[in-house]
Amino acid sequence: MASVSFVELAPGVLVLRYPTLDVNCTLILGDEVAALVDTLATAGQARDLVDAVRRVTTLPLTAVNTHAHFDHCFGNSVLADANPALSIWGHQSTVEALRHHGALLRRAAYEEALNLAPAIADDVLAATLLAPDRAVQTSSTMDIGHRVIELRHFGRAHTDGDLVVNVPDAAVVIAGDLVEEGAPPSFADSYPLEWPETLTALLALGPEVIVPGHGAVVDPDFVHRQHDELTRLEWLIRDGHADGARVEEVAASAPYGPDAALIAARRGYAELSGRL
């Protein structure tokens, strides 16, 4: 893999945009510790990430997983091997998924990688999974030395355990896959009826810069537009369910492509039927 590098967004806040799946990892520098948000999908990718981090800082590391999807957390074990005192933070559902459902998670990740990035599928399947050792329920703070980072769970949206990382002194929020740039939101494990409200809470943090899970860094106006699209989708699903419409009819009117919209409609109907 060609060398990948971090780019500074704000003082002491840097982002690395990894080309495979266009995933973002964010490095936040304090006086005593550096926090790394998300650890990529394979051992090789994680080694690239560690090399990139060490070209920026020699500070001890802590890590955060924004959620339990493979492209954001399957590199945990490599990061821990390179940093023996490492703590990893994640939502409780991320901890449980990686600790207790690793085989299921790995198989689902392999199938998704075969579809999205077949060249890494075997490496995804071979990944050694490591669960976070610091669980977050709704909120927590990390003092990394004259800089406080806030970890917030505002509710179900892209998954049941999306963790937002707020860097208040830099007005930067790392959103994970709550925000997507360059592609429609991913609805496979989503809660589309709750997603708009979760984005409203994210925007209430007052960020000037938002790092999405994938793609280019965005501003609040972009997130407001995505919120409006998701709100339109929410009410299409609610109205369709109330009218007894088929999910295919709802998907045909949704603001995203037919495949994504159909998955979202099915998930939304399951929410309204009490199955999620």
Secondary structure, DSSP 8 states (H G I E B T S, - for coil): ------EEEETTEEEEEETGGGEEEEEEE-SS-EEEE---SSHHHHHHHHHHHHTT--S-EEEE-SSSSHHHHTTHHHHHHHSTT--EEEEHHHHHHHHH-HHHHHHHHHHHHHHH-GGGHHHHHH------SEEESSEEEEE-SS-EEEEE----SSSS---EEEEGGGTEEEEEEEEESSS----TT--TTTHHHHHHHHHTT--SEEEEEESS-B-HHHHHHHHHHHHHHHHHHHHHHHHT--HHHHHHHSSS-HHHHHHHHHHHHHHHTT--
